[in-house]
Amino acid sequence: MTSNAVQQVQEDMALIARGEEIDLPWRRLRVLLDYGLVEISTPVLLGGPLAGSRTSISWTDEGMRFMGQASQGKDHQRK
């Protein structure tokens, strides 16, 4: 990836982490999917005021590594 592309991907990954991916254009989401940085899960069941099923976009392990957050939780589970 070019440095501009890396910066855009990091910004898009941050949007997803904040739960603000609703405004993420499909062409940019496709880049994240193509590089294996995110995955789409459906249905995800929610409770409370947002009750119902939704589609969820979440980081993959590769996405966590890309963002510098290597699976620390998994390392702690092994100990």
HUJOFEN-V447660 format. One record per backbone hydrogen bond with DSSP energy under -0.5 kcal/mol. NH is the residue of the N-H (numbers start at 1). CO is the residue of the C=O. E is the energy in kcal/mol with one decimal. If there is no record, write none. Layout:
NH_CO_E ; NH_CO_E
//
This chain:
6_2_-2.6 ; 7_3_-2.1 ; 8_4_-2.2 ; 9_5_-2.6 ; 10_6_-2.5 ; 11_7_-2.1 ; 12_8_-2.4 ; 13_9_-2.7 ; 14_10_-2.0 ; 15_11_-2.0 ; 16_12_-1.9 ; 17_13_-2.2 ; 18_14_-1.8 ; 19_16_-1.3 ; 20_15_-2.9 ; 23_20_-1.0 ; 24_21_-2.0 ; 25_23_-0.5 ; 28_25_-0.8 ; 29_25_-2.1 ; 30_26_-2.6 ; 31_27_-0.9 ; 32_28_-1.5 ; 33_29_-2.3 ; 34_30_-3.1 ; 35_31_-1.9 ; 36_33_-1.3 ; 37_32_-2.6 ; 38_32_-0.8 ; 39_58_-2.5 ; 41_39_-0.5 ; 41_56_-3.2 ; 43_54_-0.5 ; 44_54_-2.7 ; 45_43_-0.5 ; 46_52_-3.1 ; 50_47_-1.0 ; 51_48_-1.8 ; 52_46_-1.8 ; 54_44_-2.2 ; 56_41_-3.2 ; 58_39_-2.4 ; 60_37_-2.2 ; 64_60_-2.2 ; 65_61_-2.3 ; 66_62_-2.5 ; 67_63_-2.0 ; 68_65_-1.6 ; 69_64_-3.5 ; 72_70_-2.0 ; 75_71_-1.4 ; 76_72_-1.9 ; 77_73_-1.5 ; 78_74_-1.3 ; 79_75_-0.8
//
